[in-house]
Amino acid sequence: MPHFSVEYSANLEAEVDLQELADNIRDVAAGTAVFPLGGIRVRLHRSHIYTIADGHPENAFVAI
């Protein structure tokens, strides 16, 4: 059963449609026909507290 966990910086919420991201990951995984459809899980986790190396507040991240 494939599980996709996505961690993202909170400042992305104003810039990215995160539901669309989750749906796209699900659709691509389903389209491979490798995974059982009922077993695909996609979860997004907001990182409330984080820092980026250069300290610039507009920088963001996504980790899958």
DAWOSUL-V518181 format. One record per backbone hydrogen bond with DSSP energy under -0.5 kcal/mol. CO is the residue of the C=O (numbers start at 1). NH is the residue of the N-H. E is the energy in kcal/mol with one decimal. If there is no record, write none. Layout:
co=<CO CO>
nh=<NH NH>
e=<E E>
This chain:
co=<2 3 4 4 5 6 7 8 9 10 12 12 16 17 18 19 20 21 22 23 24 25 26 27 28 29 29 29 30 36 36 37 41 43 45 46 47 48 52 56 61 63>
nh=<41 5 6 43 7 45 63 47 12 13 15 16 18 21 22 23 24 25 26 27 28 29 30 31 32 32 34 35 33 39 40 40 4 6 8 48 10 50 55 59 9 7>
e=<-2.0 -0.6 -0.5 -3.0 -0.5 -3.4 -3.0 -3.0 -2.1 -1.5 -1.6 -2.6 -1.3 -1.9 -2.4 -2.7 -2.7 -2.3 -2.3 -2.8 -2.6 -2.4 -2.7 -2.3 -0.8 -0.8 -0.5 -0.6 -1.3 -2.2 -0.5 -1.1 -3.0 -2.9 -2.1 -0.8 -1.6 -0.5 -2.2 -1.3 -2.0 -2.9>
